[in-house]
Amino acid sequence: MVRTKLEGLCEQSWNDALEKLTLEDAELAKLVKLRFFAGLAHQEIADALGISVPTVERRWAFARAWLFEAIRHGA
């Protein structure tokens, strides 16, 4: 499993933020689920989503920042 700062967050806050992200950007939420829950590597995610590894890396960085802000502000 991927170890990130997200693991220490309240489960409800995490779920609320991920639900909000899904409504705003379903593809980005899918990337988060593949990385965080399925534990896929960037190359595996790129293959699954049909995008490049650099795109996965950029979107993963954006998603982490987005989720932290959503959780910090109460999703």
C-alpha positions in Angstrom: 0.0 0.0 0.0 1.1 3.5 -0.7 2.2 5.4 2.4 1.2 9.0 2.4 0.1 11.7 4.9 -3.5 11.0 3.8 -3.5 7.8 5.9 -3.6 9.6 9.2 -6.7 11.7 8.3 -10.1 11.1 9.8 -11.9 8.6 7.6 -15.1 10.7 7.3 -13.1 13.8 6.3 -11.3 11.7 3.7 -14.5 10.2 2.4 -16.2 13.6 2.1 -13.2 15.1 0.3 -13.0 12.2 -2.1 -16.7 12.4 -2.8 -16.4 16.1 -3.5 -13.5 15.5 -5.8 -15.5 12.8 -7.7 -18.2 15.3 -8.4 -15.7 17.9 -9.6 -13.3 15.7 -11.5 -14.2 12.0 -11.8 -11.0 11.1 -13.7 -8.8 12.7 -11.0 -10.8 10.9 -8.3 -10.2 7.6 -10.2 -6.5 8.3 -10.3 -6.5 8.9 -6.5 -8.4 5.6 -6.0 -6.0 3.7 -8.1 -3.0 5.1 -6.3 -4.2 5.2 -2.8 -6.5 2.3 -2.5 -5.2 -0.1 -5.1 -1.6 0.9 -4.5 -0.8 1.0 -8.2 2.5 2.6 -9.4 2.5 5.6 -11.7 3.2 3.4 -14.7 0.3 1.1 -13.9 -2.0 4.0 -13.5 -0.8 5.5 -16.7 -1.5 2.3 -18.5 -5.0 1.9 -16.9 -6.0 5.4 -17.7 -4.3 5.8 -21.1 -2.2 8.7 -20.1 1.5 9.4 -19.7 3.5 8.8 -16.5 4.4 12.6 -16.3 0.7 13.3 -16.5 0.0 10.9 -13.7 2.7 12.5 -11.6 1.3 16.0 -12.1 -2.3 15.0 -11.5 -1.3 13.0 -8.4 0.5 16.0 -7.0 -2.5 18.2 -7.8 -4.9 15.7 -6.3 -3.0 15.5 -3.0 -3.0 19.2 -2.7 -6.6 19.5 -3.6 -7.6 16.8 -1.0 -5.6 18.4 1.8 -7.2 21.7 1.1 -10.7 20.2 0.9 -10.2 18.4 4.2 -8.6 21.4 5.9 -11.7 23.5 4.9 -14.2 20.8 5.9 -14.8 19.3 2.4 
